Amino acid sequence: MTSTEISPDLVIQGFMPPLKLSNFKLIAFDMDSTLINIECIDEIADAAGRKAEVSAITEAAMRGEITDFKDSLRRRLALLEGVSVASMEAVYAERLQINPGAKALIDACKAAGMKVLLVSGGFTFFADRVKETLGIDYVKANVLAVKNGKLTGKLVMQPWGEICDGEEKRLTVAATCAVLGVTPAQAIAMGDGANDLPMMKLCEAAGGLSVAYHAKPKVRAQAMVAINTGGLDRLLDVMG
């Protein structure tokens, strides 16, 4: 795939027609390390003294070195057993920050008539709050099981399944497009890790847009637009 540098930190790969926000009806975001600055599971693990162990699995999964996301998540969740909800509240209050440019990009998308989806392999404990903070329309994420104020190391089964992995992200983008009466050609998918590639490829294959944000090498190489430094709103630099 050929690359064109708009600047050293913003790369368009391959030929694309002029891009206009008004041509799109949906933008789908990953959460951890995309809309927010942290991997929440790693920071929760810190409260259990297991951050190094958990973050190593997270990093390998996001680089695509661990191909079974569900298995990798179950392994990490088991290490969180016994962490208190109070510790998660501290992660949210003290460590989680919205990434630069997120609000500006989402506001611009909504002003153009687009809907906004947050679809995450992370947790509703954080995703629901990010949704409210940024005015996001739809959210899908995993639900942590809690008993007596502490994590059990498991997830709660939801109507669509237990774990939101890459395939579930792809299905969610497709289903949201269907609800809106549009196609993935009118959708933008934005993420940083290997589990974001299925939804990114769905949009790209249909004629929509895939965007890598401060992403792992495998994701940067395959995305149509790669934002390597700066905020999420750098995407607006390539939109008319």
Helices and strands as residue ranges (DSSP letters): E 3-7, E 10-13, G 21-23, E 26-29, H 40-47, H 51-63, H 69-78, H 85-94, H 102-111, E 115-123, H 124-134, E 138-142, E 144-147, E 150-155, H 166-180, G 184-186, E 187-191, G 194-196, H 197-206, E 209-213, H 217-222, E 225-227, G 232-238
